[in-house]
């Protein structure tokens, strides 16, 4: 039997790399107004404004300057500079104390894919971002990308944690290896964001069926909640959110020893409910001009997002 949601997901992931479809969507008169639900804007000021609005409702934030797969050194440097400017602006706005607003960084955006010394360049750029975060009183989380970069990203993480032990990691439950990675990273002081994963991966390295990914997520969550680290539960699935809360209670975790994470614009009422009950709720805010690939992956993760976007186009066009 054909899994319609899996077919839709794979199709959207393919479209995320289509320049032709991107051009059509970007030129549609209402696209930007619909996209604003998920991406608050292109500029640093847009990200700071969104973080401030969320802070006023008791929510924490992590901010991603959109872009990835950079093959140009100047672009990698520009991305680093964008993060430095963002951290300075967040600090000036009084949003960084205690890690209330932090940043999420994709290593491929700061040079990981550059030929030759790409990993070294990405490490140095990430180190500069971490230094700026430390000055601002906040933290950095290294986003995880497709499986071909996992080992490289974890190696950079180990290097950075020698000087910045608070640097966060991201692990993706759909990869077969992730339960073992959770065991390796569930140590005291280790911050680990667990997500399902949003890239098209082969069956040889990743679970393909939603049910298998969900089961893997729960197994990984059990490891993290039982460990001595700081789990960051990145999911919009009500059942997984409930399981996370039950596991935290089982292991006697205080509210400040873990957090929930959701994406900007998705389930905002639930975000507020979690924050209002006294748990930590962090919102992932993306910003910048490179929003197309991000948007397509978000729709691939959750078909309801696709319907929202299409309804927006239909009703406002």
N, C-alpha and C positions, 0 to 999 in steps of 0.2 A: 504494500500500500504506500502511495506517495505521501510524504510529509509536506503539506502545502507550506507550512511556516518555514521549513528548512529550505524549500525551493526559493521562497521569497527572500530569505536571508542571503542565500548564495547569490541571487540576482542583484540585490542591493550592494553587496560587497564588490561585485564586478563593476557595477555602475560607479562606485566610489572612485574608480580609476579612469572613468570615461571623460575626456575633455569635451567631447561633443555634448553630452548630456549636461555637464557642468555649465557650459555656455548657455544652453537653453534655460536652465533654472535661474542662473544669475541675471538673465535678461528679462525674465518674467516680471511684470510690474509689481506684483504683490509678494514676490519671494522674500525680499528682505524683511518685510513686516512680519511674515510668518516665522522666518528664521530667528527673529529677535526673541522668540520664546526660549530658544536654546542657546543663542549666542548674543550677549548684550550689546556688542558693538565691535568696532575695529581698533579703537584707540585705548591707550593705557587708562585714560580718564573714564572710559566706559566700564572697564573692569573694576576700578576702584569704587566707582559709584555703585555697581552691583554688590560688591563686597560690603560696602557701608550699609546698604539697604538690608542685606541679610543679617549683618551684625546687630542691627536694631531690633531684630526679631529673635535674637539669641542663637543664631546659627553661625557656625564656623565656615571657613571657605578655603579652598585650594584652587589656585588660578593657573591656567594653562595658556601660554601664548601659542596659538595654533601654527602648525607647520611640522613637517617631517620629511624624511628621505632626502635631506639636503646634500647636494653633490658639489656645492660651491662654497669655498672657504669664506668669502665675503658675506654670504647669506648666513652661514653658521655664526660668524662674528656679530652680525646684525641681530640675530636671535638672542645671543648672549646679552648684548647691549639692551635689548628690549626687556629682558628679565631684570637687569640691574636697575633700569629706570622704573620698572614696576615695583620692585622692592622698596626703592627710595620713596616712591609716591605713596605706597601703602603705609610706610613708616610715618611719613609726614602727616597722613590722615589719622594716625593713632590706631591703626587696625592690626598691627603685627604683634603686639605684646602677648607673650605667652603662647605664640603660635596660632593666634585666632585666625589670621589670614596667612597662609603659606603659599608656596608655588609648586606646581608639578611640571617636570621637565622631561621631554622626550630626547634621549641622547642622539637619535638620528637627526634631530633638528639642530643640534649644536656640533655636528661634525662626525658622528660615528661611521657614516657611510663614505667618508672621503677616502680616496685611494691612499695607500701607504700607511700613514700614521693616524688614520681616522679615529681609532679608539683613544689614542693618546691625546689628540686634539679635543675630543669630546670630554675626556676626563678633565683637562685643564679648564675648559669653558665651564663645566659643571662645578669645578672647584671655586672658580671666581663667583659663580652664583651662590654657592654655599657660604662663601666668605661674606657676601653682601647680606644674605639671610641672617647670618650670625650677628652682624652689626645691627640689623633691624630687630633682633630678638625673636626670630621666627625660624621655620624649618623648610626643608625641601624634600619632595618625594620624587623618585625617579620612575616615570611611567614605563610600563612594559609594552613592547610592540610585538611584531610577529616572531615566531619561535626561532628564527635564524639569528636573532639578536639576544636571546635569553642569556646565554653564557657570557657574552660580552658585557651585557648590562649588569649582571650579578658581579662580574669582576670589577667593574667601575664602582659599584656599590661598596665592595669590600675595601677598595682603595680610599674612597671618600670617608668611610666610617672610621678610618684610623684617626682622622682629625675631626670629623663631624659625626659622632656616633648616633646622632638623632636623624640622619638621612633615612627617609622612608623607602621601602621597596614595594613593588606591585607584583603580585602573582596571579596567574590566570587559571581558574579552575578547570577549563576545558583541556588543558595540556595534561598528558599522562604523567609527566614528571612532577607536577605541582605539589602533590601530597608530600613527597620526599623533600622538596624545596621548603615547604612549610616547617617541617621538622628541623631543617638546618637553620631556619631563620627565627624560630620561636624562642629566642633567648632574651634575657633581661635587657631592656633598653631598646629592643628592636621593634621598629614600627613597620607593620606589614598590611598593605591594602590588598584584600582578596576580592577579585572581580571574576566574572564568568569568562570574559575574553570576547573581542570584537573583530578579530581578523579571520580571513579564510585560511584554514589550516588543513593539511592532509590527514587522512585517517590514521596514518602511521604515527603521528605525534599527538593527535587531539581526538577527544570524544566528539562524535558528530550529532548524536541524538540529544535533544533537550533534557530528557530524563537522566541520561548518563552524566551530563554536565552538572545537573542539579545534585545528583548523588555525590559527585566528586566535590562539589562546593561544600556540602555538609561535612564530608570526611575531612576536608582541609580546615574547615571552621572549627571542628572538634579539636584538631591539633593545636591551632592558634589559641583558642580559648583556654586550653589546658596548660599552655606554655606560660613563660614568664614575660613575654613581650607585650606589645600594644597592638591588638588587632583592630583593623579598620575595615568594617563590613560594608563593602560597596555593592549594594543590590537594591533594586526597586521591587523585588518579588516579595509580596506580603508574607508568604509562607517562610521564606528564608530569613526575613527580618524577625519573624516570631521565633524561629529556631535559634537565631543568634541571641536573642534576649533570654531564652530558656537556658542556653549553654552558659551565658554569662552568670546567670543566677546560680546554676549548678556549681560553678567553680568559685562562687563568692566574689565575683568581680565588682568593684565599686564603679560608679557611673563614670568616673574620670580615668578608668583603666582600659577603656576601649571606646570606639566611636562608630556611628553609622555614617555612610556616605551615599549621597545621591547626586544626580546630575542637575545642573541648572535648568529649570523649566519643566522638570519631570516630577510628578507627584508632590507639588509644593505644599498641599494641605497636609500630607503625611509627614513631610519634613517639619512643618511647624508643630504638628502633634507630638512628634518624637522629642523635639527641643523643649516644648512646653511641659512634658512630663519629667524633665530633668536629666534626660540622656543627652550625650553629645552628638550633634548632627552637623556634619560638614558637607557643604555643597561644592561640587566641582564646576568651576566657572571657566569656560573657554572664551577666548576673545581673539580678534585679529582678522585679517582678510582671508586666510586660508581655512574657511569654514566648511567648504563643500565636502571634503573627505570625512570630516568629523560628523557632519550631519547624516551622511549616508550610513556610517557605521552605527549611529544611534538608532536610525530607523531599522537597520538590520537586527539590532539587539532586541527590539520590541516592536512588533507589527502595529501596535496602537499608535506609535509615533508616526508611522507612515500614513495612517488614516487621518491623523490630525493635520499633517502637512498637505495632503491632497484635498481635504475639506477646506483648508484655508485658501488654497489656490482656486477652488471651485466657487467659493462664496464671495471672494473678494476680487476675482478677476473680472 
